[in-house]
């Protein structure tokens, strides 16, 4: 069983699964349970990056 990187909900192999590979050049595969969680996760990463630039 895999877990959504955003909500940490368990995703069975028979469920719909969204996997993104190498999105931040680390070579990791990220699993999400919905496209909405993909969008929210990327927005949070982007906002944290902007906050780090302005410090």
PDB file of N, CA, C and O in Angstrom, chain B, residues numbered from 101:
ATOM      1  N   UNK B 101       0.840  -1.178   0.000  1.00  0.00           N
ATOM      2  CA  UNK B 101       0.000   0.000   0.000  1.00  0.00           C
ATOM      3  C   UNK B 101       0.889   1.247   0.000  1.00  0.00           C
ATOM      4  O   UNK B 101       1.860   1.337   0.752  1.00  0.00           O
ATOM      5  N   UNK B 102       0.540   2.190  -0.847  1.00  0.00           N
ATOM      6  CA  UNK B 102       1.280   3.449  -0.915  1.00  0.00           C
ATOM      7  C   UNK B 102       0.474   4.543  -0.230  1.00  0.00           C
ATOM      8  O   UNK B 102      -0.720   4.383   0.022  1.00  0.00           O
ATOM      9  N   UNK B 103       1.134   5.653   0.069  1.00  0.00           N
ATOM     10  CA  UNK B 103       0.445   6.762   0.723  1.00  0.00           C
ATOM     11  C   UNK B 103       0.565   8.021  -0.120  1.00  0.00           C
ATOM     12  O   UNK B 103       1.597   8.292  -0.735  1.00  0.00           O
ATOM     13  N   UNK B 104      -0.516   8.773  -0.129  1.00  0.00           N
ATOM     14  CA  UNK B 104      -0.528  10.068  -0.799  1.00  0.00           C
ATOM     15  C   UNK B 104       0.447  10.986  -0.063  1.00  0.00           C
ATOM     16  O   UNK B 104       0.389  11.094   1.162  1.00  0.00           O
ATOM     17  N   UNK B 105       1.336  11.642  -0.794  1.00  0.00           N
ATOM     18  CA  UNK B 105       2.326  12.509  -0.157  1.00  0.00           C
ATOM     19  C   UNK B 105       1.681  13.759   0.436  1.00  0.00           C
ATOM     20  O   UNK B 105       2.266  14.402   1.307  1.00  0.00           O
ATOM     21  N   UNK B 106       0.486  14.108  -0.026  1.00  0.00           N
ATOM     22  CA  UNK B 106      -0.189  15.308   0.482  1.00  0.00           C
ATOM     23  C   UNK B 106      -1.021  15.011   1.732  1.00  0.00           C
ATOM     24  O   UNK B 106      -0.850  15.672   2.756  1.00  0.00           O
ATOM     25  N   UNK B 107      -1.910  14.034   1.659  1.00  0.00           N
ATOM     26  CA  UNK B 107      -2.821  13.774   2.785  1.00  0.00           C
ATOM     27  C   UNK B 107      -2.434  12.535   3.590  1.00  0.00           C
ATOM     28  O   UNK B 107      -3.026  12.272   4.636  1.00  0.00           O
ATOM     29  N   UNK B 108      -1.453  11.775   3.119  1.00  0.00           N
ATOM     30  CA  UNK B 108      -0.942  10.575   3.790  1.00  0.00           C
ATOM     31  C   UNK B 108      -1.983   9.465   3.921  1.00  0.00           C
ATOM     32  O   UNK B 108      -1.846   8.572   4.757  1.00  0.00           O
ATOM     33  N   UNK B 109      -3.017   9.528   3.096  1.00  0.00           N
ATOM     34  CA  UNK B 109      -4.031   8.476   3.089  1.00  0.00           C
ATOM     35  C   UNK B 109      -3.471   7.266   2.353  1.00  0.00           C
ATOM     36  O   UNK B 109      -2.780   7.417   1.345  1.00  0.00           O
ATOM     37  N   UNK B 110      -3.757   6.097   2.837  1.00  0.00           N
ATOM     38  CA  UNK B 110      -3.306   4.881   2.178  1.00  0.00           C
ATOM     39  C   UNK B 110      -4.018   4.673   0.851  1.00  0.00           C
ATOM     40  O   UNK B 110      -5.229   4.873   0.756  1.00  0.00           O
ATOM     41  N   UNK B 111      -3.270   4.272  -0.177  1.00  0.00           N
ATOM     42  CA  UNK B 111      -3.825   4.030  -1.505  1.00  0.00           C
ATOM     43  C   UNK B 111      -3.547   2.578  -1.857  1.00  0.00           C
ATOM     44  O   UNK B 111      -2.391   2.177  -1.996  1.00  0.00           O
ATOM     45  N   UNK B 112      -4.606   1.792  -2.001  1.00  0.00           N
ATOM     46  CA  UNK B 112      -4.429   0.391  -2.385  1.00  0.00           C
ATOM     47  C   UNK B 112      -4.000   0.315  -3.846  1.00  0.00           C
ATOM     48  O   UNK B 112      -4.230   1.245  -4.619  1.00  0.00           O
ATOM     49  N   UNK B 113      -3.380  -0.792  -4.213  1.00  0.00           N
ATOM     50  CA  UNK B 113      -2.934  -0.977  -5.594  1.00  0.00           C
ATOM     51  C   UNK B 113      -4.098  -1.005  -6.574  1.00  0.00           C
ATOM     52  O   UNK B 113      -3.916  -0.703  -7.753  1.00  0.00           O
ATOM     53  N   UNK B 114      -5.298  -1.364  -6.106  1.00  0.00           N
ATOM     54  CA  UNK B 114      -6.458  -1.422  -6.998  1.00  0.00           C
ATOM     55  C   UNK B 114      -7.109  -0.046  -7.183  1.00  0.00           C
ATOM     56  O   UNK B 114      -7.915   0.130  -8.096  1.00  0.00           O
ATOM     57  N   UNK B 115      -6.772   0.931  -6.331  1.00  0.00           N
ATOM     58  CA  UNK B 115      -7.337   2.277  -6.440  1.00  0.00           C
ATOM     59  C   UNK B 115      -6.636   3.074  -7.538  1.00  0.00           C
ATOM     60  O   UNK B 115      -5.546   2.728  -7.995  1.00  0.00           O
ATOM     61  N   UNK B 116      -7.301   4.146  -7.939  1.00  0.00           N
ATOM     62  CA  UNK B 116      -6.679   5.059  -8.903  1.00  0.00           C
ATOM     63  C   UNK B 116      -5.487   5.731  -8.227  1.00  0.00           C
ATOM     64  O   UNK B 116      -5.586   6.184  -7.087  1.00  0.00           O
ATOM     65  N   UNK B 117      -4.385   5.792  -8.921  1.00  0.00           N
ATOM     66  CA  UNK B 117      -3.154   6.307  -8.353  1.00  0.00           C
ATOM     67  C   UNK B 117      -2.509   7.256  -9.351  1.00  0.00           C
ATOM     68  O   UNK B 117      -2.441   6.959 -10.543  1.00  0.00           O
ATOM     69  N   UNK B 118      -2.042   8.383  -8.868  1.00  0.00           N
ATOM     70  CA  UNK B 118      -1.326   9.341  -9.705  1.00  0.00           C
ATOM     71  C   UNK B 118       0.114   9.357  -9.216  1.00  0.00           C
ATOM     72  O   UNK B 118       0.370   9.599  -8.036  1.00  0.00           O
ATOM     73  N   UNK B 119       1.043   9.103 -10.107  1.00  0.00           N
ATOM     74  CA  UNK B 119       2.453   9.083  -9.732  1.00  0.00           C
ATOM     75  C   UNK B 119       3.218  10.092 -10.575  1.00  0.00           C
ATOM     76  O   UNK B 119       3.085  10.123 -11.799  1.00  0.00           O
ATOM     77  N   UNK B 120       4.011  10.906  -9.918  1.00  0.00           N
ATOM     78  CA  UNK B 120       4.859  11.868 -10.608  1.00  0.00           C
ATOM     79  C   UNK B 120       6.301  11.532 -10.280  1.00  0.00           C
ATOM     80  O   UNK B 120       6.648  11.316  -9.118  1.00  0.00           O
ATOM     81  N   UNK B 121       7.138  11.487 -11.301  1.00  0.00           N
ATOM     82  CA  UNK B 121       8.530  11.082 -11.136  1.00  0.00           C
ATOM     83  C   UNK B 121       9.452  12.265 -11.368  1.00  0.00           C
ATOM     84  O   UNK B 121       9.311  12.989 -12.353  1.00  0.00           O
ATOM     85  N   UNK B 122      10.384  12.456 -10.470  1.00  0.00           N
ATOM     86  CA  UNK B 122      11.474  13.408 -10.645  1.00  0.00           C
ATOM     87  C   UNK B 122      10.990  14.847 -10.795  1.00  0.00           C
ATOM     88  O   UNK B 122      11.569  15.613 -11.565  1.00  0.00           O
ATOM     89  N   UNK B 123       9.935  15.226 -10.069  1.00  0.00           N
ATOM     90  CA  UNK B 123       9.418  16.586 -10.202  1.00  0.00           C
ATOM     91  C   UNK B 123      10.374  17.633  -9.646  1.00  0.00           C
ATOM     92  O   UNK B 123      10.340  18.782 -10.087  1.00  0.00           O
ATOM     93  N   UNK B 124      11.215  17.274  -8.703  1.00  0.00           N
ATOM     94  CA  UNK B 124      12.165  18.247  -8.162  1.00  0.00           C
ATOM     95  C   UNK B 124      13.612  17.792  -8.373  1.00  0.00           C
ATOM     96  O   UNK B 124      14.506  18.168  -7.614  1.00  0.00           O
ATOM     97  N   UNK B 125      13.826  16.994  -9.393  1.00  0.00           N
ATOM     98  CA  UNK B 125      15.162  16.551  -9.824  1.00  0.00           C
ATOM     99  C   UNK B 125      15.875  15.661  -8.812  1.00  0.00           C
ATOM    100  O   UNK B 125      17.099  15.538  -8.855  1.00  0.00           O
ATOM    101  N   UNK B 126      15.123  15.036  -7.895  1.00  0.00           N
ATOM    102  CA  UNK B 126      15.746  14.147  -6.918  1.00  0.00           C
ATOM    103  C   UNK B 126      15.679  12.688  -7.335  1.00  0.00           C
ATOM    104  O   UNK B 126      16.416  11.855  -6.808  1.00  0.00           O
ATOM    105  N   UNK B 127      14.800  12.375  -8.278  1.00  0.00           N
ATOM    106  CA  UNK B 127      14.649  10.999  -8.699  1.00  0.00           C
ATOM    107  C   UNK B 127      13.603  10.232  -7.924  1.00  0.00           C
ATOM    108  O   UNK B 127      13.407   9.041  -8.164  1.00  0.00           O
ATOM    109  N   UNK B 128      12.921  10.898  -6.988  1.00  0.00           N
ATOM    110  CA  UNK B 128      11.879  10.232  -6.210  1.00  0.00           C
ATOM    111  C   UNK B 128      10.582  10.148  -7.008  1.00  0.00           C
ATOM    112  O   UNK B 128      10.323  10.972  -7.885  1.00  0.00           O
ATOM    113  N   UNK B 129       9.777   9.147  -6.692  1.00  0.00           N
ATOM    114  CA  UNK B 129       8.436   9.026  -7.264  1.00  0.00           C
ATOM    115  C   UNK B 129       7.446   9.443  -6.184  1.00  0.00           C
ATOM    116  O   UNK B 129       7.444   8.891  -5.083  1.00  0.00           O
ATOM    117  N   UNK B 130       6.610  10.418  -6.507  1.00  0.00           N
ATOM    118  CA  UNK B 130       5.606  10.916  -5.570  1.00  0.00           C
ATOM    119  C   UNK B 130       4.252  10.359  -5.954  1.00  0.00           C
ATOM    120  O   UNK B 130       3.887  10.362  -7.130  1.00  0.00           O
ATOM    121  N   UNK B 131       3.504   9.879  -4.971  1.00  0.00           N
ATOM    122  CA  UNK B 131       2.183   9.301  -5.204  1.00  0.00           C
ATOM    123  C   UNK B 131       1.112  10.215  -4.625  1.00  0.00           C
ATOM    124  O   UNK B 131       1.260  10.753  -3.527  1.00  0.00           O
ATOM    125  N   UNK B 132       0.027  10.382  -5.386  1.00  0.00           N
ATOM    126  CA  UNK B 132      -1.093  11.219  -4.974  1.00  0.00           C
ATOM    127  C   UNK B 132      -2.379  10.447  -5.194  1.00  0.00           C
ATOM    128  O   UNK B 132      -2.464   9.607  -6.090  1.00  0.00           O
ATOM    129  N   UNK B 133      -3.393  10.737  -4.361  1.00  0.00           N
ATOM    130  CA  UNK B 133      -4.677  10.052  -4.506  1.00  0.00           C
ATOM    131  C   UNK B 133      -5.632  10.825  -5.407  1.00  0.00           C
ATOM    132  O   UNK B 133      -6.646  10.272  -5.833  1.00  0.00           O
ATOM    133  N   UNK B 134      -5.336  12.098  -5.712  1.00  0.00           N
ATOM    134  CA  UNK B 134      -6.195  12.875  -6.613  1.00  0.00           C
ATOM    135  C   UNK B 134      -5.369  13.977  -7.273  1.00  0.00           C
ATOM    136  O   UNK B 134      -4.315  14.371  -6.773  1.00  0.00           O
ATOM    137  N   UNK B 135      -5.873  14.463  -8.405  1.00  0.00           N
ATOM    138  CA  UNK B 135      -5.189  15.563  -9.094  1.00  0.00           C
ATOM    139  C   UNK B 135      -5.242  16.832  -8.263  1.00  0.00           C
ATOM    140  O   UNK B 135      -4.319  17.645  -8.326  1.00  0.00           O
ATOM    141  N   UNK B 136      -6.295  17.018  -7.491  1.00  0.00           N
ATOM    142  CA  UNK B 136      -6.386  18.198  -6.639  1.00  0.00           C
ATOM    143  C   UNK B 136      -5.244  18.214  -5.625  1.00  0.00           C
ATOM    144  O   UNK B 136      -4.718  19.282  -5.313  1.00  0.00           O
ATOM    145  N   UNK B 137      -4.852  17.052  -5.108  1.00  0.00           N
ATOM    146  CA  UNK B 137      -3.729  16.994  -4.170  1.00  0.00           C
ATOM    147  C   UNK B 137      -2.408  17.281  -4.875  1.00  0.00           C
ATOM    148  O   UNK B 137      -1.490  17.827  -4.262  1.00  0.00           O
ATOM    149  N   UNK B 138      -2.298  16.923  -6.148  1.00  0.00           N
ATOM    150  CA  UNK B 138      -1.101  17.272  -6.930  1.00  0.00           C
ATOM    151  C   UNK B 138      -0.977  18.791  -7.005  1.00  0.00           C
ATOM    152  O   UNK B 138       0.091  19.347  -6.751  1.00  0.00           O
ATOM    153  N   UNK B 139      -2.071  19.454  -7.354  1.00  0.00           N
ATOM    154  CA  UNK B 139      -2.069  20.914  -7.499  1.00  0.00           C
ATOM    155  C   UNK B 139      -1.754  21.587  -6.164  1.00  0.00           C
ATOM    156  O   UNK B 139      -0.915  22.486  -6.107  1.00  0.00           O
ATOM    157  N   UNK B 140      -2.419  21.159  -5.095  1.00  0.00           N
ATOM    158  CA  UNK B 140      -2.209  21.775  -3.789  1.00  0.00           C
ATOM    159  C   UNK B 140      -0.776  21.574  -3.302  1.00  0.00           C
ATOM    160  O   UNK B 140      -0.189  22.485  -2.717  1.00  0.00           O
ATOM    161  N   UNK B 141      -0.207  20.390  -3.538  1.00  0.00           N
ATOM    162  CA  UNK B 141       1.162  20.106  -3.102  1.00  0.00           C
ATOM    163  C   UNK B 141       2.157  21.003  -3.834  1.00  0.00           C
ATOM    164  O   UNK B 141       3.082  21.538  -3.223  1.00  0.00           O
ATOM    165  N   UNK B 142       1.964  21.167  -5.156  1.00  0.00           N
ATOM    166  CA  UNK B 142       2.860  22.029  -5.933  1.00  0.00           C
ATOM    167  C   UNK B 142       2.706  23.495  -5.529  1.00  0.00           C
ATOM    168  O   UNK B 142       3.696  24.224  -5.466  1.00  0.00           O
ATOM    169  N   UNK B 143       1.478  23.933  -5.255  1.00  0.00           N
ATOM    170  CA  UNK B 143       1.275  25.311  -4.805  1.00  0.00           C
ATOM    171  C   UNK B 143       1.969  25.561  -3.472  1.00  0.00           C
ATOM    172  O   UNK B 143       2.593  26.606  -3.288  1.00  0.00           O
ATOM    173  N   UNK B 144       1.868  24.618  -2.544  1.00  0.00           N
ATOM    174  CA  UNK B 144       2.540  24.774  -1.257  1.00  0.00           C
ATOM    175  C   UNK B 144       4.056  24.842  -1.420  1.00  0.00           C
ATOM    176  O   UNK B 144       4.714  25.649  -0.765  1.00  0.00           O
ATOM    177  N   UNK B 145       4.613  23.996  -2.292  1.00  0.00           N
ATOM    178  CA  UNK B 145       6.060  24.035  -2.542  1.00  0.00           C
ATOM    179  C   UNK B 145       6.463  25.378  -3.133  1.00  0.00           C
ATOM    180  O   UNK B 145       7.498  25.932  -2.763  1.00  0.00           O
ATOM    181  N   UNK B 146       5.649  25.910  -4.055  1.00  0.00           N
ATOM    182  CA  UNK B 146       5.938  27.177  -4.710  1.00  0.00           C
ATOM    183  C   UNK B 146       5.886  28.329  -3.704  1.00  0.00           C
ATOM    184  O   UNK B 146       6.755  29.201  -3.706  1.00  0.00           O
ATOM    185  N   UNK B 147       4.858  28.328  -2.843  1.00  0.00           N
ATOM    186  CA  UNK B 147       4.716  29.383  -1.835  1.00  0.00           C
ATOM    187  C   UNK B 147       5.880  29.345  -0.848  1.00  0.00           C
ATOM    188  O   UNK B 147       6.415  30.392  -0.483  1.00  0.00           O
ATOM    189  N   UNK B 148       6.273  28.156  -0.417  1.00  0.00           N
ATOM    190  CA  UNK B 148       7.407  28.040   0.505  1.00  0.00           C
ATOM    191  C   UNK B 148       8.687  28.539  -0.151  1.00  0.00           C
ATOM    192  O   UNK B 148       9.527  29.141   0.518  1.00  0.00           O
ATOM    193  N   UNK B 149       8.849  28.299  -1.454  1.00  0.00           N
ATOM    194  CA  UNK B 149      10.015  28.804  -2.177  1.00  0.00           C
ATOM    195  C   UNK B 149      10.028  30.320  -2.247  1.00  0.00           C
ATOM    196  O   UNK B 149      11.081  30.940  -2.100  1.00  0.00           O
ATOM    197  N   UNK B 150       8.859  30.925  -2.472  1.00  0.00           N
ATOM    198  CA  UNK B 150       8.766  32.388  -2.498  1.00  0.00           C
ATOM    199  C   UNK B 150       9.083  32.984  -1.135  1.00  0.00           C
ATOM    200  O   UNK B 150       9.772  34.000  -1.044  1.00  0.00           O
ATOM    201  N   UNK B 151       8.582  32.357  -0.078  1.00  0.00           N
ATOM    202  CA  UNK B 151       8.857  32.850   1.272  1.00  0.00           C
ATOM    203  C   UNK B 151      10.343  32.768   1.587  1.00  0.00           C
ATOM    204  O   UNK B 151      10.889  33.656   2.241  1.00  0.00           O
ATOM    205  N   UNK B 152      10.997  31.718   1.130  1.00  0.00           N
ATOM    206  CA  UNK B 152      12.429  31.560   1.379  1.00  0.00           C
ATOM    207  C   UNK B 152      13.236  32.620   0.627  1.00  0.00           C
ATOM    208  O   UNK B 152      14.268  33.073   1.123  1.00  0.00           O
ATOM    209  N   UNK B 153      12.778  33.021  -0.561  1.00  0.00           N
ATOM    210  CA  UNK B 153      13.477  34.044  -1.340  1.00  0.00           C
ATOM    211  C   UNK B 153      13.405  35.411  -0.672  1.00  0.00           C
ATOM    212  O   UNK B 153      14.340  36.205  -0.788  1.00  0.00           O
ATOM    213  N   UNK B 154      12.318  35.692   0.018  1.00  0.00           N
ATOM    214  CA  UNK B 154      12.107  37.020   0.593  1.00  0.00           C
ATOM    215  C   UNK B 154      12.644  37.157   2.010  1.00  0.00           C
ATOM    216  O   UNK B 154      12.454  38.201   2.633  1.00  0.00           O
ATOM    217  N   UNK B 155      13.302  36.145   2.530  1.00  0.00           N
ATOM    218  CA  UNK B 155      13.873  36.234   3.885  1.00  0.00           C
ATOM    219  C   UNK B 155      15.265  36.790   3.836  1.00  0.00           C
ATOM    220  O   UNK B 155      15.907  36.939   4.875  1.00  0.00           O
TER     221      UNK B 155
END
